[in-house]
Every structure is written in C-alpha cells, then in structure tokens.
Amino acid sequence: MTDKERSIIVRINKYAETALKDIDPQHTPNGLQIKELMPVINEIAAEEGMTTEEMFIKYMDLQTEYKLEQQNRFNEEFLPVDE
C-alpha cells in the first residue's frame, strides 16, 4: 500500500468513526452503512479524478489490505513465537 493509498483509507475510516458512530454494524445492513460513507467517497473520487464506482472499489480493496496489515501487526506484537 502506498502512502497515498494509506492516507485515503485512513481518511475514510476517520470519517466512518463519526458517520457510523451510532450504527450497530451487526444489525445494520451493509447498504445503509455504505450509504453513510458515500459523501467522503464521492469527495475523494472527485479529488482523484475517479468515478464514485472506481473509488468505492478502491476503498473496498484498500480496506481489506489495511485490515490485513493491522492483523499482521497485532500478530507480531502479541502472539507468542514458537521456538
């Protein structure tokens, strides 16, 4: 993930913290959660010269990669190493 991509996903996730703070992800359909993120996705798409659809796909890809990085960092820090 490039620094630019990381800044995009961090920006969207920061927006999500506010936009989705009162939403229970276990009981709220994904479509409604995504709808709440569309303002920032549209904004970034316009800044990057992308369509909303392209930015949404990029967001989904980046979110997957970002979560994997976080999980790997957690594993390195907290899981015991078998020797």
Residue pairs with C-beta under 8 A, 6 or more apart in sequence:
1 9
1 62
1 65
1 66
1 69
5 58
5 62
5 65
6 66
8 44
8 48
8 58
8 59
8 62
9 59
9 62
9 63
9 65
9 66
11 40
11 44
12 37
12 40
12 41
12 44
12 59
12 63
13 63
13 66
15 37
15 39
15 40
16 36
16 37
16 40
19 36
19 37
19 39
19 40
20 33
20 36
20 37
23 32
23 33
23 36
25 33
34 56
37 59
38 52
41 52
41 55
41 56
41 59
42 52
42 55
44 50
44 55
45 51
45 52
45 54
45 55
48 55
50 58
